[in-house]
Amino acid sequence: MGTNGSTMLEPLRQGLPPLDPSAVSNAASCALPARYEAVREARQFTRRTLDQWDIGDRFDDVCLVVSELVTNALRHGLPTSNGVAPDQIPPVRLHLMRWTERLVCAVRDPSHDSPVARDSDDFSAESGRGLFLVDSFADSWGWHPLAGTLNGKVVWALFRLQLQQSAE
């Protein structure tokens, strides 16, 4: 399901916050099928990846944001299935990239539509709070349309990481 390495950073460079992509210390990516069960798969992938990178203490916040970004991509970023075979719907991609003091979660989907944050005042609403939650739990977030051979957009969220103090 996942891939490791920095080769995935090249197409995302245009959509990331201003960080040096060549300085990434860890990167992992996975393709997620166009079905809502993929949100659970994204959480499991995120858990395994953060544990491997020894930053599992950030899992709760990161997992919530990943869940919201993937849900939004599945709900709003994929073409409607009217007459389209399920295997013809492009996957959503989840990218996790770690720098020494930062973690970026990026979700790529084939839509060019900008993400729209809805009014957060109605907490009784069944849906529409996703980007409000992303904004609340991540240190920053944004999106960027992709260009060149890639269609769609990338929506990213950045988390600042605490440096581990070594025991003396």
DSSP file with accessible surface (Angstrom, degrees, kcal/mol):
  #  RESIDUE AA STRUCTURE BP1 BP2  ACC     N-H-->O    O-->H-N    N-H-->O    O-->H-N    TCO  KAPPA ALPHA  PHI   PSI    X-CA   Y-CA   Z-CA
    1    1 A M              0   0  116      0, 0.0    30,-0.9     0, 0.0     2,-0.2   0.000 360.0 360.0 360.0 -42.1    0.0    0.0    0.0
    2    2 A G  E     -A   30   0A  39     28,-0.2     2,-0.4    26,-0.0    28,-0.3  -0.625 360.0-155.9-107.9 163.2    2.7    2.5    0.9
    3    3 A T  E     -A   29   0A  74     26,-2.8    26,-2.3    -2,-0.2     2,-0.3  -0.976   8.6-149.4-131.8 147.8    5.9    3.7   -0.6
    4    4 A N  E     +A   28   0A 111     -2,-0.4    24,-0.2    24,-0.2     2,-0.2  -0.844  47.5  70.8-112.8 155.1    8.9    5.3    1.1
    5    5 A G  S    S-     0   0   34     22,-1.5     3,-0.4    -2,-0.3    -2,-0.1  -0.555  78.8 -91.6 126.7 168.4   11.3    7.7   -0.4
    6    6 A S  S >> S+     0   0   72     -2,-0.2     3,-1.6     1,-0.2     4,-0.5   0.452  94.1  95.4 -97.9   1.0   11.6   11.3   -1.5
    7    7 A T  T >4 S+     0   0  124      1,-0.3     3,-0.7     2,-0.2    -1,-0.2   0.818  79.5  61.2 -63.4 -25.9   10.7   10.7   -5.2
    8    8 A M  T 3> S+     0   0   18     -3,-0.4     4,-0.7     1,-0.2    -1,-0.3   0.695  89.8  72.0 -73.2 -14.7    7.1   11.5   -4.4
    9    9 A L  H X> S+     0   0    4     -3,-1.6     4,-1.3     1,-0.2     3,-0.5   0.843  80.4  72.7 -70.8 -31.3    8.1   15.0   -3.3
   10   10 A E  H X< S+     0   0  118     -3,-0.7     3,-0.9    -4,-0.5     4,-0.4   0.928 100.2  41.2 -54.6 -51.7    8.8   16.3   -6.8
   11   11 A P  H 34 S+     0   0   41      0, 0.0     3,-0.3     0, 0.0    -1,-0.3   0.769 117.3  50.2 -70.7 -18.3    5.2   16.6   -8.0
   12   12 A L  H XX S+     0   0    0     -4,-0.7     3,-2.2    -3,-0.5     4,-0.7   0.599  81.2  95.4 -91.3 -11.0    4.1   18.0   -4.7
   13   13 A R  G X< S+     0   0  118     -4,-1.3     3,-1.0    -3,-0.9    -1,-0.2   0.870  81.9  54.4 -49.6 -41.9    6.8   20.7   -4.5
   14   14 A Q  G 34 S+     0   0   77     -4,-0.4    -1,-0.3    -3,-0.3    -2,-0.1   0.722 111.9  44.4 -68.7 -18.7    4.5   23.3   -6.0
   15   15 A G  G <4 S+     0   0    2     -3,-2.2    -1,-0.2    -4,-0.1    -2,-0.2   0.408  93.1  95.7-108.1   4.2    1.8   22.7   -3.4
   16   16 A L  S << S-     0   0   22     -3,-1.0     3,-0.1    -4,-0.7   127,-0.1  -0.572  80.4 -99.8 -93.8 157.8    3.8   22.5   -0.2
   17   17 A P        -     0   0   13      0, 0.0     2,-1.7     0, 0.0    -1,-0.1  -0.233  65.5 -69.8 -63.6 164.5    4.4   25.2    2.4
   18   18 A P  S    S+     0   0  131      0, 0.0     2,-0.3     0, 0.0    -5,-0.0  -0.396  87.5 129.0 -67.9  88.2    7.9   26.8    2.0
   19   19 A L        -     0   0   31     -2,-1.7    -3,-0.1    -6,-0.1     3,-0.1  -0.971  68.2-103.1-133.1 151.0   10.1   24.0    3.1
   20   20 A D    >   -     0   0   93     -2,-0.3     3,-1.8     1,-0.2     4,-0.2  -0.639  27.7-159.5 -78.3 107.6   13.1   22.6    1.3
   21   21 A P  G >  S+     0   0   16      0, 0.0     3,-1.2     0, 0.0    -1,-0.2   0.803  89.5  60.8 -60.5 -25.8   11.9   19.3   -0.2
   22   22 A S  G 3  S+     0   0   94      1,-0.2    -2,-0.1    -3,-0.1   -16,-0.0   0.690  97.9  59.4 -74.9 -13.6   15.5   18.0   -0.5
   23   23 A A  G <  S+     0   0   53     -3,-1.8    77,-0.3     2,-0.0    -1,-0.2   0.351  73.0 129.9 -95.1   6.6   15.9   18.3    3.3
   24   24 A V    <   -     0   0   23     -3,-1.2    75,-0.2    -4,-0.2     3,-0.1  -0.351  41.8-164.0 -62.2 135.7   13.0   15.9    4.0
   25   25 A S  S    S+     0   0   62     73,-2.8     2,-0.3     1,-0.3    74,-0.2   0.764  71.1  12.6 -94.4 -28.0   14.2   13.2    6.5
   26   26 A N  E     + B   0  98A  56     72,-1.7    72,-3.0   -21,-0.1     2,-0.3  -0.994  62.6 177.6-145.7 147.3   11.4   10.7    5.9
   27   27 A A  E     + B   0  97A   7     -2,-0.3   -22,-1.5    70,-0.2     2,-0.3  -0.992   1.5 174.0-149.8 143.6    8.6   10.4    3.4
   28   28 A A  E     -AB   4  96A   0     68,-2.5    68,-3.1    -2,-0.3     2,-0.3  -0.987   5.4-175.9-148.1 150.0    5.9    7.8    2.8
   29   29 A S  E     -AB   3  95A   0    -26,-2.3   -26,-2.8    -2,-0.3     2,-0.3  -0.989   4.3-174.7-146.1 151.5    2.9    7.6    0.5
   30   30 A C  E     -AB   2  94A   0     64,-2.3    64,-2.7    -2,-0.3     2,-0.4  -0.994  23.2-128.3-148.1 147.5    0.0    5.4   -0.3
   31   31 A A  E     - B   0  93A  35    -30,-0.9    62,-0.2    -2,-0.3    -2,-0.0  -0.787  24.7-155.1 -90.6 137.6   -2.8    5.2   -2.9
   32   32 A L  E     - B   0  92A   1     60,-3.5    60,-2.0    -2,-0.4     6,-0.1  -0.959  15.4-122.0-118.1 129.6   -6.3    5.0   -1.5
   33   33 A P        -     0   0   36      0, 0.0     2,-2.4     0, 0.0     5,-0.2  -0.227  34.4 -98.3 -67.8 160.7   -9.2    3.5   -3.4
   34   34 A A  S    S+     0   0   44     55,-0.2     2,-0.3    52,-0.2    55,-0.0  -0.408  91.0  94.1 -81.2  65.1  -12.3    5.5   -4.2
   35   35 A R  S >  S-     0   0  119     -2,-2.4     3,-2.1     1,-0.0     4,-0.2  -0.983  83.1-114.3-151.9 153.1  -14.4    4.2   -1.3
   36   36 A Y  T >> S+     0   0  122     -2,-0.3     3,-1.7     1,-0.3     4,-0.5   0.729 108.3  72.7 -68.0 -18.7  -15.0    5.4    2.2
   37   37 A E  H 3> S+     0   0   99      1,-0.3     4,-1.6     2,-0.2     3,-0.5   0.723  80.9  77.9 -63.8 -17.4  -13.3    2.5    3.8
   38   38 A A  H <> S+     0   0    0     -3,-2.1     4,-2.6     1,-0.2    -1,-0.3   0.770  80.3  66.6 -64.3 -23.4  -10.1    4.1    2.5
   39   39 A V  H <> S+     0   0   14     -3,-1.7     4,-2.1     2,-0.2    -1,-0.2   0.936 102.1  46.7 -63.3 -42.8  -10.3    6.6    5.5
   40   40 A R  H  X S+     0   0  125     -4,-0.5     4,-2.5    -3,-0.5    -2,-0.2   0.923 111.4  51.7 -63.3 -42.6   -9.7    3.7    7.9
   41   41 A E  H  X S+     0   0   30     -4,-1.6     4,-2.6     1,-0.2    -2,-0.2   0.901 108.1  52.3 -60.8 -39.0   -6.8    2.5    5.6
   42   42 A A  H  X S+     0   0    0     -4,-2.6     4,-2.5     2,-0.2    -1,-0.2   0.910 109.4  49.0 -64.0 -41.2   -5.4    6.1    5.7
   43   43 A R  H  X S+     0   0   92     -4,-2.1     4,-2.7     2,-0.2    -2,-0.2   0.925 112.1  48.2 -64.5 -42.6   -5.5    6.1    9.5
   44   44 A Q  H  X S+     0   0   90     -4,-2.5     4,-2.4     2,-0.2     5,-0.2   0.921 112.6  48.4 -64.2 -43.1   -3.8    2.7    9.7
   45   45 A F  H  X S+     0   0    9     -4,-2.6     4,-2.5     1,-0.2    -2,-0.2   0.921 112.2  49.7 -61.6 -42.2   -1.1    3.8    7.3
   46   46 A T  H  X S+     0   0    0     -4,-2.5     4,-2.9    -5,-0.2     5,-0.3   0.927 110.0  50.7 -64.3 -43.3   -0.6    7.0    9.3
   47   47 A R  H  X S+     0   0   93     -4,-2.7     4,-2.3     1,-0.2     5,-0.2   0.949 112.7  45.3 -59.1 -50.2   -0.3    5.1   12.6
   48   48 A R  H  X S+     0   0  112     -4,-2.4     4,-2.3     1,-0.2    -1,-0.2   0.924 115.4  47.8 -60.8 -42.9    2.3    2.7   11.2
   49   49 A T  H  X S+     0   0    4     -4,-2.5     4,-1.9    -5,-0.2    -2,-0.2   0.943 112.4  46.4 -67.0 -47.9    4.3    5.5    9.6
   50   50 A L  H  <>S+     0   0    0     -4,-2.9     5,-2.9     1,-0.2     6,-0.4   0.885 112.3  51.9 -64.6 -36.2    4.3    7.8   12.6
   51   51 A D  H ><5S+     0   0   86     -4,-2.3     3,-1.3    -5,-0.3    -1,-0.2   0.926 108.9  50.4 -63.9 -42.5    5.3    4.8   14.8
   52   52 A Q  H 3<5S+     0   0  132     -4,-2.3    -2,-0.2     1,-0.3    -1,-0.2   0.859 112.3  47.6 -61.6 -35.4    8.2    4.0   12.5
   53   53 A W  T 3<5S-     0   0   17     -4,-1.9    -1,-0.3    -5,-0.2    -2,-0.2   0.367 113.8-120.5 -87.7   3.3    9.3    7.7   12.6
   54   54 A D  T < 5S+     0   0  123     -3,-1.3    -3,-0.2    -4,-0.2    -2,-0.1   0.861  86.2 108.4  59.6  38.6    9.0    7.7   16.5
   55   55 A I    > < +     0   0    6     -5,-2.9     3,-1.9    -6,-0.1    -4,-0.2  -0.073  27.1 128.9-129.1  33.4    6.5   10.5   16.5
   56   56 A G  G >   +     0   0   18     -6,-0.4     3,-1.9     1,-0.3     4,-0.3   0.707  58.9  77.3 -61.6 -19.4    3.5    8.4   17.5
   57   57 A D  G 3  S+     0   0  116      1,-0.3    -1,-0.3    -7,-0.2     3,-0.3   0.733  93.0  52.2 -65.2 -17.9    2.7   10.9   20.3
   58   58 A R  G <> S+     0   0   43     -3,-1.9     4,-2.4     1,-0.2     5,-0.3   0.379  79.9 105.7 -94.1   5.0    1.3   13.2   17.5
   59   59 A F  H <> S+     0   0   26     -3,-1.9     4,-3.5     1,-0.2     5,-0.3   0.875  71.1  55.3 -57.2 -45.7   -1.0   10.4   16.2
   60   60 A D  H  > S+     0   0  123     -4,-0.3     4,-2.0    -3,-0.3    -1,-0.2   0.947 115.1  37.2 -57.5 -50.9   -4.3   11.7   17.6
   61   61 A D  H  > S+     0   0   55      2,-0.2     4,-2.0     1,-0.2    -1,-0.2   0.938 120.9  46.1 -66.2 -45.7   -4.1   15.2   16.0
   62   62 A V  H  X S+     0   0    0     -4,-2.4     4,-3.1     1,-0.2     5,-0.2   0.921 111.9  51.8 -64.9 -42.3   -2.5   14.0   12.8
   63   63 A C  H  X S+     0   0   12     -4,-3.5     4,-2.8    -5,-0.3    -1,-0.2   0.902 108.1  51.2 -63.1 -41.6   -5.0   11.1   12.4
   64   64 A L  H  X S+     0   0   53     -4,-2.0     4,-2.2    -5,-0.3    -1,-0.2   0.947 113.7  44.8 -60.1 -45.8   -7.9   13.5   12.8
   65   65 A V  H  X S+     0   0    0     -4,-2.0     4,-2.9     2,-0.2     5,-0.2   0.931 112.7  50.2 -66.3 -44.8   -6.5   15.8   10.1
   66   66 A V  H  X S+     0   0    0     -4,-3.1     4,-2.8     1,-0.2     5,-0.3   0.934 110.1  51.8 -58.9 -44.3   -5.7   12.9    7.8
   67   67 A S  H  X S+     0   0   13     -4,-2.8     4,-2.5    -5,-0.2    -1,-0.2   0.919 112.4  45.3 -58.5 -44.2   -9.2   11.5    8.2
   68   68 A E  H  X S+     0   0   43     -4,-2.2     4,-2.6     2,-0.2    -2,-0.2   0.918 113.9  47.9 -67.7 -43.2  -10.7   14.9    7.3
   69   69 A L  H  X S+     0   0    6     -4,-2.9     4,-2.2     2,-0.2    -2,-0.2   0.919 115.1  44.8 -65.2 -42.5   -8.5   15.5    4.3
   70   70 A V  H  X S+     0   0    0     -4,-2.8     4,-2.7    -5,-0.2     5,-0.2   0.926 112.7  51.4 -68.2 -42.3   -9.1   12.0    2.9
   71   71 A T  H  X S+     0   0   25     -4,-2.5     4,-2.8    -5,-0.3     5,-0.2   0.934 111.1  48.4 -59.4 -45.0  -12.8   12.2    3.5
   72   72 A N  H  X>S+     0   0   33     -4,-2.6     4,-3.1     1,-0.2     5,-0.7   0.907 111.1  50.4 -61.8 -41.6  -13.0   15.6    1.8
   73   73 A A  H  X5S+     0   0    2     -4,-2.2     4,-1.6     3,-0.2     5,-0.4   0.922 114.4  44.0 -63.6 -41.6  -11.0   14.2   -1.2
   74   74 A L  H  <5S+     0   0   14     -4,-2.7     4,-0.3     3,-0.2    -2,-0.2   0.897 120.7  40.5 -68.9 -39.4  -13.3   11.2   -1.5
   75   75 A R  H  <5S+     0   0  114     -4,-2.8    -2,-0.2    -5,-0.2    -3,-0.2   0.886 135.8  12.1 -78.1 -40.6  -16.4   13.2   -1.1
   76   76 A H  H  <5S+     0   0   94     -4,-3.1    -3,-0.2    -5,-0.2    -2,-0.2   0.575 120.3  58.6-116.7 -14.3  -15.6   16.3   -3.2
   77   77 A G  S  <<S+     0   0    2     -4,-1.6    34,-0.5    -5,-0.7    -3,-0.2   0.517  88.5  76.7-101.7  -6.0  -12.4   15.5   -5.2
   78   78 A L  S    S-     0   0   29     -5,-0.4     3,-0.1    -4,-0.3    11,-0.0  -0.791  85.2-104.3-106.1 150.2  -13.5   12.5   -7.2
   79   79 A P        -     0   0   67      0, 0.0    -2,-0.1     0, 0.0    -1,-0.1  -0.326  47.6 -94.6 -65.2 150.5  -15.6   12.4  -10.3
   80   80 A T        -     0   0  102      1,-0.1     4,-0.1     2,-0.1     0, 0.0  -0.346  30.4-124.7 -63.6 150.5  -19.2   11.2   -9.8
   81   81 A S    >   +     0   0   79      2,-0.1     3,-1.3    -3,-0.1     2,-0.7   0.337  62.1 137.4 -84.0   9.9  -19.5    7.5  -10.5
   82   82 A N  T 3  S-     0   0  133      1,-0.3     3,-0.1     3,-0.0    -2,-0.1  -0.416  91.9 -19.5 -60.5 105.2  -22.3    8.0  -13.0
   83   83 A G  T 3  S+     0   0   90     -2,-0.7     2,-0.5     1,-0.2    -1,-0.3   0.526 110.0 121.5  75.8   3.4  -21.4    5.6  -15.8
   84   84 A V    <   -     0   0   54     -3,-1.3    -1,-0.2    -4,-0.1     5,-0.1  -0.890  64.9-124.6-103.7 126.9  -17.7    5.4  -14.7
   85   85 A A    >>  -     0   0   45     -2,-0.5     3,-2.3     1,-0.1     4,-0.5  -0.415  22.5-120.8 -65.5 140.5  -16.4    2.0  -13.8
   86   86 A P  G >4 S+     0   0  111      0, 0.0     3,-1.1     0, 0.0   -52,-0.2   0.842 113.3  56.4 -54.0 -34.2  -14.9    1.9  -10.3
   87   87 A D  G 34 S+     0   0  130      1,-0.2    -2,-0.1   -54,-0.1    -3,-0.0   0.591 100.9  59.7 -76.7  -5.8  -11.5    0.9  -11.6
   88   88 A Q  G <4 S+     0   0  132     -3,-2.3    -1,-0.2     2,-0.1    -3,-0.1   0.529  81.3  96.9 -94.7  -8.9  -11.5    4.1  -13.8
   89   89 A I  S << S-     0   0   26     -3,-1.1   -55,-0.2    -4,-0.5   -11,-0.0  -0.714  81.9-121.8 -82.0 123.2  -11.8    6.4  -10.9
   90   90 A P        -     0   0   53      0, 0.0    -2,-0.1     0, 0.0    -1,-0.1  -0.328  29.3-110.5 -65.7 147.5   -8.3    7.7  -10.0
   91   91 A P        -     0   0   66      0, 0.0     2,-0.3     0, 0.0   -60,-0.0  -0.330  20.8-119.4 -74.2 158.7   -7.1    7.0   -6.5
   92   92 A V  E     -B   32   0A   0    -60,-2.0   -60,-3.5    17,-0.1     2,-0.5  -0.749  30.7-143.0 -87.0 143.3   -6.6    9.6   -3.8
   93   93 A R  E     -BC  31 108A  53     15,-2.2    15,-2.8    -2,-0.3     2,-0.5  -0.954   8.5-157.3-116.5 133.8   -3.0    9.7   -2.6
   94   94 A L  E     -BC  30 107A   0    -64,-2.7   -64,-2.3    -2,-0.5     2,-0.4  -0.929  12.2-171.8-105.5 127.7   -1.9   10.4    1.0
   95   95 A H  E     -BC  29 106A   1     11,-3.2    11,-2.9    -2,-0.5     2,-0.5  -0.981   6.9-169.1-120.8 132.4    1.7   11.7    1.4
   96   96 A L  E     -BC  28 105A   0    -68,-3.1   -68,-2.5    -2,-0.4     2,-0.4  -0.991  10.2-179.8-119.3 126.7    3.4   12.0    4.8
   97   97 A M  E     -BC  27 104A   0      7,-2.6     7,-3.1    -2,-0.5     2,-0.5  -0.997   8.5-160.4-131.8 132.7    6.7   14.0    4.9
   98   98 A R  E     +BC  26 103A  53    -72,-3.0   -73,-2.8    -2,-0.4   -72,-1.7  -0.950   9.8 179.7-119.2 129.9    8.8   14.6    7.9
   99   99 A W        -     0   0   19      3,-3.4     3,-0.4    -2,-0.5   -75,-0.1  -0.624  53.4 -87.9-106.4 175.8   11.5   17.3    8.4
  100  100 A T  S    S+     0   0   92    -77,-0.3   -76,-0.0     1,-0.2     3,-0.0   0.923 124.6  13.7 -53.5 -46.3   13.4   17.5   11.7
  101  101 A E  S    S+     0   0  104     62,-0.1    60,-3.2    59,-0.1     2,-0.3   0.259 123.8  60.2-116.5  10.6   10.8   19.8   13.3
  102  102 A R  E     - D   0 160A  91     -3,-0.4    -3,-3.4    58,-0.3     2,-0.4  -0.994  51.9-162.1-143.3 149.8    7.8   19.5   10.9
  103  103 A L  E     -CD  98 159A   0     56,-2.6    56,-3.0    -2,-0.3     2,-0.5  -0.997  11.2-162.8-127.6 131.6    5.4   17.0    9.5
  104  104 A V  E     -CD  97 158A   0     -7,-3.1    -7,-2.6    -2,-0.4     2,-0.5  -0.975   3.6-165.1-116.8 129.3    3.3   17.6    6.4
  105  105 A C  E     -CD  96 157A   0     52,-2.6    52,-2.4    -2,-0.5     2,-0.4  -0.969  15.9-177.7-107.0 124.2    0.3   15.5    5.5
  106  106 A A  E     -CD  95 156A   0    -11,-2.9   -11,-3.2    -2,-0.5     2,-0.5  -0.986  13.1-164.1-128.6 135.4   -0.7   16.1    1.9
  107  107 A V  E     -CD  94 155A   2     48,-2.8    48,-2.5    -2,-0.4     2,-0.4  -0.982   8.4-159.8-121.5 124.6   -3.7   14.5    0.1
  108  108 A R  E     +CD  93 154A  49    -15,-2.8   -15,-2.2    -2,-0.5    46,-0.2  -0.879  15.4 169.1-107.0 132.2   -3.8   14.6   -3.7
  109  109 A D  E     - D   0 153A   8     44,-2.1    44,-2.1    -2,-0.4   -31,-0.1  -0.919  42.9-113.1-136.1 165.8   -7.1   14.2   -5.6
  110  110 A P  S    S+     0   0   34      0, 0.0    42,-0.2     0, 0.0     2,-0.2   0.506  80.8 103.0 -81.3  -1.2   -8.0   14.7   -9.3
  111  111 A S        -     0   0   17    -34,-0.5    -2,-0.2    40,-0.1   -34,-0.1  -0.543  54.5-159.4 -84.1 147.4  -10.3   17.7   -8.7
  112  112 A H        +     0   0  101     -2,-0.2     2,-0.2    40,-0.1    -1,-0.1   0.434  58.6 115.4 -97.9  -2.6   -9.3   21.3   -9.5
  113  113 A D  S    S-     0   0  115    -37,-0.2    -2,-0.1     1,-0.1     3,-0.1  -0.466  70.6-117.7 -71.6 137.8  -12.0   22.7   -7.2
  114  114 A S        -     0   0   62     -2,-0.2     2,-0.2     1,-0.1    -1,-0.1  -0.421  31.0-104.4 -73.0 146.1  -10.8   24.6   -4.2
  115  115 A P        -     0   0   30      0, 0.0     2,-0.5     0, 0.0    -1,-0.1  -0.489  35.8-147.9 -67.4 141.6  -11.6   23.3   -0.8
  116  116 A V        -     0   0  106     -2,-0.2     2,-0.5    -3,-0.1    15,-0.2  -0.960   2.2-146.3-119.6 118.8  -14.3   25.3    0.9
  117  117 A A        -     0   0   62     -2,-0.5     2,-0.2    14,-0.1    12,-0.1  -0.711  21.5-146.3 -81.1 127.3  -14.4   25.8    4.6
  118  118 A R        -     0   0  133     10,-0.6     2,-0.1    -2,-0.5    14,-0.1  -0.491  35.8 -72.6 -89.6 166.1  -18.0   26.0    5.8
  119  119 A D    >   -     0   0  115     -2,-0.2     3,-0.6     1,-0.2    -1,-0.1  -0.340  39.5-156.5 -58.4 125.3  -19.4   28.1    8.6
  120  120 A S  T 3  S+     0   0   29      1,-0.2    -1,-0.2    -2,-0.1     3,-0.0   0.422  74.1  89.2 -87.9   2.4  -18.2   26.5   11.8
  121  121 A D  T 3  S+     0   0  124      1,-0.2     2,-1.3     2,-0.1    -1,-0.2   0.780  73.5  70.9 -71.9 -25.3  -21.0   28.0   13.9
  122  122 A D    X   +     0   0   85     -3,-0.6     3,-1.2     1,-0.2    -1,-0.2  -0.653  53.3 164.8 -96.7  84.8  -23.4   25.1   13.3
  123  123 A F  T 3  S+     0   0  121     -2,-1.3    -1,-0.2     1,-0.3    -2,-0.1   0.599  71.3  66.2 -76.8  -8.7  -21.8   22.3   15.3
  124  124 A S  T 3  S+     0   0  107     -3,-0.1    -1,-0.3     3,-0.0    -2,-0.1   0.592  76.2 113.6 -85.8  -8.4  -25.1   20.3   15.1
  125  125 A A  S <  S-     0   0   30     -3,-1.2     4,-0.1     1,-0.1     3,-0.0  -0.300  71.4-132.3 -64.6 145.1  -24.7   19.9   11.3
  126  126 A E  S    S-     0   0  183      2,-0.1     2,-0.3     1,-0.0    -1,-0.1   0.815  83.6  -0.3 -67.9 -32.1  -24.0   16.4   10.1
  127  127 A S  S    S+     0   0   54      1,-0.1    -1,-0.0     2,-0.0    -2,-0.0  -0.884  89.1  81.6-146.5 176.6  -21.1   17.5    7.9
  128  128 A G        +     0   0   21     -2,-0.3   -10,-0.6    -3,-0.0     4,-0.2   0.472  66.8  97.6 102.9   2.5  -19.2   20.5    6.9
  129  129 A R     >  +     0   0   73      1,-0.1     4,-2.4     2,-0.1     5,-0.2   0.409  50.6 102.5-100.8   1.9  -16.8   20.8    9.8
  130  130 A G  H  > S+     0   0    7      1,-0.2     4,-2.4     2,-0.2     5,-0.1   0.919  84.4  39.3 -56.2 -53.3  -13.8   19.1    8.2
  131  131 A L  H  > S+     0   0   10      1,-0.2     4,-2.7     2,-0.2    -1,-0.2   0.824 112.3  58.3 -72.1 -26.0  -11.6   22.1    7.3
  132  132 A F  H  > S+     0   0   62     -4,-0.2     4,-1.9     2,-0.2    -1,-0.2   0.927 109.4  45.5 -62.8 -42.7  -12.6   23.8   10.5
  133  133 A L  H  X S+     0   0   39     -4,-2.4     4,-2.3     2,-0.2     5,-0.3   0.911 111.4  51.8 -66.7 -41.8  -11.1   20.8   12.3
  134  134 A V  H  X S+     0   0    0     -4,-2.4     4,-2.5     1,-0.2    -2,-0.2   0.948 111.5  47.5 -57.9 -46.8   -8.0   20.8   10.1
  135  135 A D  H  < S+     0   0   94     -4,-2.7    -1,-0.2     1,-0.2    -2,-0.2   0.861 113.5  49.2 -63.4 -33.1   -7.5   24.5   10.9
  136  136 A S  H  < S+     0   0   66     -4,-1.9    -1,-0.2    -5,-0.2    -2,-0.2   0.847 120.1  32.6 -76.0 -34.4   -8.0   23.8   14.6
  137  137 A F  H  < S+     0   0   79     -4,-2.3     2,-0.2    -5,-0.1    -2,-0.2   0.747 107.9  68.3 -99.7 -27.3   -5.6   20.9   14.9
  138  138 A A  S  < S-     0   0    9     -4,-2.5    21,-0.2    -5,-0.3     3,-0.1  -0.590  77.9-129.4 -90.0 156.9   -2.8   21.6   12.4
  139  139 A D  S    S-     0   0   71     19,-2.2     2,-0.3     1,-0.3    20,-0.2   0.809  89.3 -15.7 -74.3 -30.0   -0.4   24.5   12.7
  140  140 A S  E     -E  158   0A  44     18,-1.3    18,-3.2    -6,-0.1     2,-0.3  -0.965  65.0-172.5-162.2 163.1   -1.2   25.6    9.2
  141  141 A W  E     +E  157   0A  63     -2,-0.3     2,-0.3    16,-0.3    16,-0.2  -0.977  11.9 151.4-153.9 162.8   -2.9   24.2    6.1
  142  142 A G  E     -E  156   0A  14     14,-2.1    14,-2.7    -2,-0.3     2,-0.3  -0.964  25.8-128.3-172.2-172.8   -3.4   25.1    2.5
  143  143 A W  E     -E  155   0A  89     -2,-0.3    12,-0.2    12,-0.2   -29,-0.0  -0.968  11.6-168.9-151.5 161.7   -4.0   23.8   -1.0
  144  144 A H  E     -E  154   0A  75     10,-2.1    10,-2.2    -2,-0.3     2,-0.1  -0.958  26.7-117.0-154.7 135.3   -2.5   24.2   -4.4
  145  145 A P  E     -E  153   0A  55      0, 0.0     8,-0.3     0, 0.0     2,-0.2  -0.473  35.0-124.3 -69.3 145.8   -3.6   23.1   -7.9
  146  146 A L        -     0   0    9      6,-3.0     6,-0.3    -2,-0.1     2,-0.2  -0.615  27.4-164.4 -88.5 153.3   -1.2   20.8   -9.6
  147  147 A A    >   +     0   0   60     -2,-0.2     3,-1.1  -136,-0.2     2,-0.2  -0.746  47.2  30.7-128.4 176.4    0.2   21.6  -13.0
  148  148 A G  T 3  S-     0   0   72     -2,-0.2    -2,-0.0     1,-0.2     0, 0.0  -0.520 124.5 -12.7  77.0-136.7    2.0   19.7  -15.7
  149  149 A T  T 3  S+     0   0  141     -2,-0.2     2,-0.4     2,-0.0    -1,-0.2   0.644 119.6  83.6 -78.2 -14.7    1.2   16.1  -16.2
  150  150 A L    <   -     0   0   45     -3,-1.1     2,-0.3  -139,-0.1     0, 0.0  -0.775  65.7-155.5 -92.6 132.7   -0.6   15.8  -12.9
  151  151 A N        +     0   0  117     -2,-0.4     2,-0.3     2,-0.1   -40,-0.1  -0.764  52.7  25.3 -99.9 151.5   -4.3   16.8  -12.7
  152  152 A G  S    S-     0   0    0     -6,-0.3    -6,-3.0    -2,-0.3     2,-0.3  -0.740  81.8 -72.5 109.0-149.7   -6.0   17.9   -9.6
  153  153 A K  E     -DE 109 145A  10    -44,-2.1   -44,-2.1    -2,-0.3     2,-0.4  -0.922  22.5-131.8-146.2 166.7   -4.9   19.5   -6.4
  154  154 A V  E     -DE 108 144A   0    -10,-2.2   -10,-2.1    -2,-0.3     2,-0.5  -0.993  13.4-162.2-124.9 132.7   -3.0   18.8   -3.2
  155  155 A V  E     -DE 107 143A  11    -48,-2.5   -48,-2.8    -2,-0.4     2,-0.3  -0.981  19.4-172.8-112.6 127.8   -4.4   19.8    0.2
  156  156 A W  E     -DE 106 142A  31    -14,-2.7   -14,-2.1    -2,-0.5     2,-0.4  -0.867  18.8-162.7-125.5 156.6   -1.8   19.9    2.9
  157  157 A A  E     -DE 105 141A   0    -52,-2.4   -52,-2.6    -2,-0.3     2,-0.4  -0.998  13.7-149.9-135.9 136.4   -1.6   20.3    6.7
  158  158 A L  E     -DE 104 140A   6    -18,-3.2   -19,-2.2    -2,-0.4   -18,-1.3  -0.900   8.9-169.4-111.8 136.5    1.6   21.1    8.6
  159  159 A F  E     -D  103   0A   0    -56,-3.0   -56,-2.6    -2,-0.4     2,-0.3  -0.989  19.0-134.5-121.9 132.4    2.4   20.1   12.2
  160  160 A R  E     -D  102   0A 138     -2,-0.4     2,-0.4   -58,-0.2   -58,-0.3  -0.685  24.1-147.0 -81.2 138.5    5.3   21.4   14.2
  161  161 A L        -     0   0   12    -60,-3.2     2,-0.4    -2,-0.3  -106,-0.0  -0.847   9.9-124.3-108.6 144.1    7.2   18.7   16.0
  162  162 A Q        -     0   0  156     -2,-0.4     2,-0.3     1,-0.0   -60,-0.0  -0.683  29.3-119.6 -82.0 134.2    8.9   18.9   19.3
  163  163 A L        -     0   0   85     -2,-0.4     2,-0.4     1,-0.1   -62,-0.1  -0.576  30.0-115.7 -71.9 135.4   12.5   18.0   19.3
  164  164 A Q        -     0   0  129     -2,-0.3     2,-0.5     1,-0.0    -1,-0.1  -0.607  24.4-133.3 -74.2 128.7   13.2   15.0   21.6
  165  165 A Q        -     0   0  170     -2,-0.4     2,-0.2     1,-0.0    -1,-0.0  -0.713  20.4-129.4 -82.2 126.0   15.6   16.0   24.4
  166  166 A S        -     0   0  102     -2,-0.5     2,-0.2     1,-0.1    -1,-0.0  -0.540  24.3-110.5 -76.7 143.2   18.3   13.4   24.9
  167  167 A A              0   0  105     -2,-0.2    -1,-0.1     1,-0.1     0, 0.0  -0.532 360.0 360.0 -73.8 136.6   18.8   12.1   28.4
  168  168 A E              0   0  233     -2,-0.2    -1,-0.1    -3,-0.0    -3,-0.0  -0.689 360.0 360.0 -97.6 360.0   22.1   13.3   29.9
